[in-house]
Amino acid sequence: MPINREEALKEAASRILNTQSFVRAVLSGRRRNMTVEFERVDIRLVEIRGALHLQLMQNDGRATTTKNLQPLALEVDQLLNSGYANILVESTDEAYSLRITKSGDAQVHTEERRLEQKLAHDKKKERLLDSNDPFLREVGIADAKGLIKPSRQDKYKQVEEFLRILSPALNAAIDAGHIHKPTVQNPLRITDLGCGHAYLTFAAHQFLIKSGIPVIVTGIDIRPDSRDRNNTIAEKLGITKTITFKAEEISKTTSDSADIAIALHACDTATDDAIAWAVNSQAKLLLIAPCCHHDIQKQIELAPEPWGAITKFGLMKERLGDLLTDSLRAQLLRLVGYRVEVIEFVGGEHTPRNLMIRAVKTDAKPDQLDIDRYLEITAQWGITPVLEKKLSTLNIR
């Protein structure tokens, strides 16, 4: 719900400073016209030599640094007012999500969440999905005893961080009326495009079902062996009524609609196929983590000056092409009525592909400035993103 920004930040600060119940906080994204020193800041309460401290883990996109602060109001207020747009505060009984919009307003959502406060330095992170969940054993992340395999810790981390992004985004979309409140008669519909081994497909299903949210999940992957494997796992788990898998190309899938579209590490233009399907099918919430990028890189022949000084280096040209591709994807989503954020999916130490495009359908009309910027960038670089050609509702040329 929308409330006064100062009141929302004050409430977030009070929850962090409540050392009797505070568990964890995450700061990410940046407010409009503001800059932040770090891409993401994780905060937790630790006990050091008998005194409570706030431990900050600050990630700048390359490395994570740690510092400890005393839990003082001035320190916390400065941190919360330093430019971050998304603030999540988890306490022992509730999660408080705050998003500061482009206009500077505050959108707030709270939900019940039972977490345990642990203050030791080697504290294990509270998990949204129990490692004993049978799906984790079936997909090979956990062993027969329900322990996460050492070789699969990064995959488990991705699953957890994805759920931490999905949960508040879904609840905020429901609160804002962008997604209907799911019921048994009208469940939430999720389509995972390019699901592969379906780690996140099963994770989303299990988490939402256990959270009391009726859901129908569909996983799409071009490989028949993935379809067969995943459907077999669903049968073993006894959940075939609410989750199913198909062997289809994303661009040719027989699935026709969804409330939430997921595409995590779909390769190259498969990501564009997924975004286009979601937009053309009127999906309300998109969670897109791009993988490799080749389309724009191949189109770049001569860079507009002075960018030629950068693109003459192959590695730099590749990275710049990645940024161009995902920036233009985000801009195109804005032009077809989505509110878009580009956030960190998971820490760079766990995967180099850690960017996520999060988009909510609001049907807001694009500013002419946004259209002009998009057309100017594509003209300067002499490129036409493949996604532009796939969006049926786009009309800017």
Buried (B, 14 or more C-beta within 10 A) or exposed (E): EEEEBEEBBBBBBBBBBBBEBBBBBBBBBBBEEEEBEBBBBBBBBBBEEEEEBBBBBBBEEEEBEEEEEEBEEEBBBEBBBBBBBBBBBBBBEBBBBBBBBEEEEBBBBBBEBEBEBBBEEEBEEBBBBEBEBBBBBBBEBBBEEEEBBEEBEEBBBBBBBBBBBBBBBBBBBBBBEBBEEBEEEEBBBBBBBBBBBBBBBBBBBBBBBEBEBBBBBBBBBBEEEBBEBBBEBBEEBEBEEBBBBBBBEBBEBEBEEBBBBBBBBBEBBBBBBBBBBBBBBBBBBBBBBBBBBBBBBEBBEEBEEEBEEEBEEEEEBBBBBBEBBBBBBBBBBBBBBBBBBBBBBBBBEBBEBBBBBBBBBBEEEBEEEBBEBBEEBBEEBEBBBBBBEBBEEBEBE
